[in-house]
Amino acid sequence: MIAVTGAAGFIGSCMVRSLNDAGYTDLVVVDEFSRPDKMRNLDGKSFREQIHRDNFLRWLERHHADVEAVLHLGARTDTTEMDTAIFDRLNLEYSKSLWMLCAGFRIPLFYASSAATYGLGEQGYADDHATIPLLKPLNPYGQSKQDFDVWALEQQHNAQTPPAWAGFKFFNVYGPGERHKGRMASVVLQAFDQIVRPSFIGIRLSTMKEYERAVKKWERYTENPKITVHYNRNVKEVLGSDGVSGLLLEDTTGGPDETLAVTGMFLAIGHEPNSKPFVGKLDMDEAGYIKIGRPGSTYTSVHGVFVCGDVADKVYRQAVTAAGTGCMAAIDAERWLAEQ
Ligand SMILES: Cc1cc2nc3c(=O)[nH]c(=O)nc-3n(C[C@H](O)[C@H](O)[C@H](O)COP(=O)(O)OP(=O)(O)OC[C@H]3O[C@@H](n4cnc5c(N)ncnc54)[C@H](O)[C@@H]3O)c2cc1C
């Protein structure tokens, strides 16, 4: 059996898929499993058991004899998080405990370090052990990975190492399974979204098929000679005192602002159901619309919670239908209260 930590994350879920492709399905997947958008990464993957990260170390103590290797990819990876206590607990101390168990039970351990440990690259990018303590990461996340690398190397002197071990530093990783990372997603995905997913196309992209469809749709616009696409621009200001005479455009790649002479502007806002506060609390479909529990009603997956309007409607999205389901929700709620 192989244990994969961080299995619902981007790299972890790709690792599970690769192991499945190679014929390994005797896997335990370890994560915290609370976010539906991350859980989608495990759809279609085969594994034996799902274990919460808080229970994994105790689980390993009991089942170590069955575990052939631990692939430790779980970590807090937010490079903008400044709370070092979070990294100490989730990255450094957790990894140390896991290491000690693997060393004691003779289980090979392979873990994700990070390319963030190289900092500005002052020491180059070679991984000889003498250079590693000299690296200067630029953020607390990178520092937590660096601290563990240094600590792991020190364990060699105490002869307290797993029978085989290695830390991997990933560079420029991108691909399926990273959408849940938001602003921490790869530059490739963010650039793709900026170019191919302007709000007026109004689609969510979560699979390669959707990517391909979006690209085709986009090509229809770019091939039209009457349309010029201005990539990587934000509208900073609408110019003109008596109607629109132009737009002041900001270059998001850092170039100078520029003015575009136009006499009109249309703003498309797209359709994103504003359901984020209820993620993990109410059942939703993959686009984030709250699911109706009972057909023809406003019941949700949670007893006593009712839903109405655009947040549950991806078909009509009109004021009159929103108002109608609003009345239904009020009646459902009133009857539900009377029944209690
Ligand atoms: C540009 C545009 C044009 C439209 N034109 C038409 C039209 O011509 N005819 C038509 O019938 N329909 C039209 N619609 C659609 C119509 O506006 C919507 O279907 C309708 O407003 C949906 O009502 P709602 O109550 O579900 O959502 P909303 O009207 O969006 O109301 C949701 C409310 O919840 C609030 N809210 C969000 N998050 C939270 C939170 N966490 N806590 C508390 N409150 C929160 C929001 O601030 C908002 O006030 C248009 C929509 C747009 C955007």
The ligand as an SDF file (V2000), in Angstrom:
LIG
                    3D

 53 58  0  0  0  0  0  0  0  0999 V2000
  -26.9250   43.4790  -16.1650 C   0  0  0  0  0  0  0  0  0  0  0  0
  -28.1470   42.6820  -15.8040 C   0  0  0  0  0  0  0  0  0  0  0  0
  -29.2930   42.8960  -16.5080 C   0  0  0  0  0  0  0  0  0  0  0  0
  -30.4380   42.1730  -16.2160 C   0  0  0  0  0  0  0  0  0  0  0  0
  -31.5530   42.4180  -16.9010 N   0  0  0  0  0  0  0  0  0  0  0  0
  -32.6950   41.7750  -16.5920 C   0  0  0  0  0  0  0  0  0  0  0  0
  -33.9160   42.0850  -17.2340 C   0  0  0  0  0  0  0  0  0  0  0  0
  -33.9650   42.9460  -18.1050 O   0  0  0  0  0  0  0  0  0  0  0  0
  -35.0140   41.4320  -16.8820 N   0  0  0  0  0  0  0  0  0  0  0  0
  -35.0050   40.4750  -15.8960 C   0  0  0  0  0  0  0  0  0  0  0  0
  -36.0610   39.9200  -15.5890 O   0  0  0  0  0  0  0  0  0  0  0  0
  -33.8500   40.1570  -15.2530 N   0  0  0  0  0  0  0  0  0  0  0  0
  -32.7130   40.7830  -15.5710 C   0  0  0  0  0  0  0  0  0  0  0  0
  -31.5440   40.4840  -14.9200 N   0  0  0  0  0  0  0  0  0  0  0  0
  -31.5340   39.3860  -13.9550 C   0  0  0  0  0  0  0  0  0  0  0  0
  -32.0740   39.7950  -12.5960 C   0  0  0  0  0  0  0  0  0  0  0  0
  -31.4210   40.9580  -12.1650 O   0  0  0  0  0  0  0  0  0  0  0  0
  -31.8080   38.6580  -11.6200 C   0  0  0  0  0  0  0  0  0  0  0  0
  -32.3960   37.4660  -12.1000 O   0  0  0  0  0  0  0  0  0  0  0  0
  -32.3500   38.9300  -10.2290 C   0  0  0  0  0  0  0  0  0  0  0  0
  -31.8790   40.1510   -9.7370 O   0  0  0  0  0  0  0  0  0  0  0  0
  -31.9430   37.8020   -9.3030 C   0  0  0  0  0  0  0  0  0  0  0  0
  -32.3860   38.0790   -8.0430 O   0  0  0  0  0  0  0  0  0  0  0  0
  -31.6760   37.4330   -6.7730 P   0  0  0  0  0  0  0  0  0  0  0  0
  -32.3790   37.9510   -5.5860 O   0  0  0  0  0  0  0  0  0  0  0  0
  -31.5980   35.9570   -6.9470 O   0  0  0  0  0  0  0  0  0  0  0  0
  -30.1660   37.9220   -6.8370 O   0  0  0  0  0  0  0  0  0  0  0  0
  -29.6100   39.4090   -6.6680 P   0  0  0  0  0  0  0  0  0  0  0  0
  -30.5420   40.4270   -7.2250 O   0  0  0  0  0  0  0  0  0  0  0  0
  -28.2400   39.3700   -7.2020 O   0  0  0  0  0  0  0  0  0  0  0  0
  -29.6080   39.6130   -5.0970 O   0  0  0  0  0  0  0  0  0  0  0  0
  -28.6880   38.9340   -4.2660 C   0  0  0  0  0  0  0  0  0  0  0  0
  -28.4350   39.8320   -3.0730 C   0  0  0  0  0  0  0  0  0  0  0  0
  -27.6710   39.1250   -2.1200 O   0  0  0  0  0  0  0  0  0  0  0  0
  -26.6700   39.9690   -1.6470 C   0  0  0  0  0  0  0  0  0  0  0  0
  -25.6070   39.1310   -1.1440 N   0  0  0  0  0  0  0  0  0  0  0  0
  -24.6170   38.5020   -1.8190 C   0  0  0  0  0  0  0  0  0  0  0  0
  -23.8310   37.7960   -0.9940 N   0  0  0  0  0  0  0  0  0  0  0  0
  -24.3340   37.9760    0.2350 C   0  0  0  0  0  0  0  0  0  0  0  0
  -23.9850   37.5200    1.5230 C   0  0  0  0  0  0  0  0  0  0  0  0
  -22.9460   36.7050    1.7100 N   0  0  0  0  0  0  0  0  0  0  0  0
  -24.7190   37.9130    2.5820 N   0  0  0  0  0  0  0  0  0  0  0  0
  -25.7880   38.7120    2.4120 C   0  0  0  0  0  0  0  0  0  0  0  0
  -26.1870   39.1750    1.2230 N   0  0  0  0  0  0  0  0  0  0  0  0
  -25.4560   38.8220    0.1480 C   0  0  0  0  0  0  0  0  0  0  0  0
  -26.2560   40.7910   -2.8480 C   0  0  0  0  0  0  0  0  0  0  0  0
  -25.5980   41.9760   -2.4510 O   0  0  0  0  0  0  0  0  0  0  0  0
  -27.6120   41.0690   -3.4700 C   0  0  0  0  0  0  0  0  0  0  0  0
  -28.2420   42.2020   -2.9240 O   0  0  0  0  0  0  0  0  0  0  0  0
  -30.4050   41.1870  -15.1820 C   0  0  0  0  0  0  0  0  0  0  0  0
  -29.2280   40.9890  -14.4820 C   0  0  0  0  0  0  0  0  0  0  0  0
  -28.1170   41.7250  -14.7910 C   0  0  0  0  0  0  0  0  0  0  0  0
  -26.8760   41.4860  -14.0060 C   0  0  0  0  0  0  0  0  0  0  0  0
  1  2  1  0
  2  3  1  0
  2 52  2  0
  3  4  2  0
  4  5  1  0
  4 50  1  0
  5  6  2  0
  6  7  1  0
  6 13  1  0
  7  8  2  0
  7  9  1  0
  9 10  1  0
 10 11  2  0
 10 12  1  0
 12 13  2  0
 13 14  1  0
 14 15  1  0
 14 50  1  0
 15 16  1  0
 16 17  1  0
 16 18  1  0
 18 19  1  0
 18 20  1  0
 20 21  1  0
 20 22  1  0
 22 23  1  0
 23 24  1  0
 24 25  2  0
 24 26  1  0
 24 27  1  0
 27 28  1  0
 28 29  2  0
 28 30  1  0
 28 31  1  0
 31 32  1  0
 32 33  1  0
 33 34  1  0
 33 48  1  0
 34 35  1  0
 35 36  1  0
 35 46  1  0
 36 37  1  0
 36 45  1  0
 37 38  2  0
 38 39  1  0
 39 40  1  0
 39 45  2  0
 40 41  1  0
 40 42  2  0
 42 43  1  0
 43 44  2  0
 44 45  1  0
 46 47  1  0
 46 48  1  0
 48 49  1  0
 50 51  2  0
 51 52  1  0
 52 53  1  0
M  END
$$$$
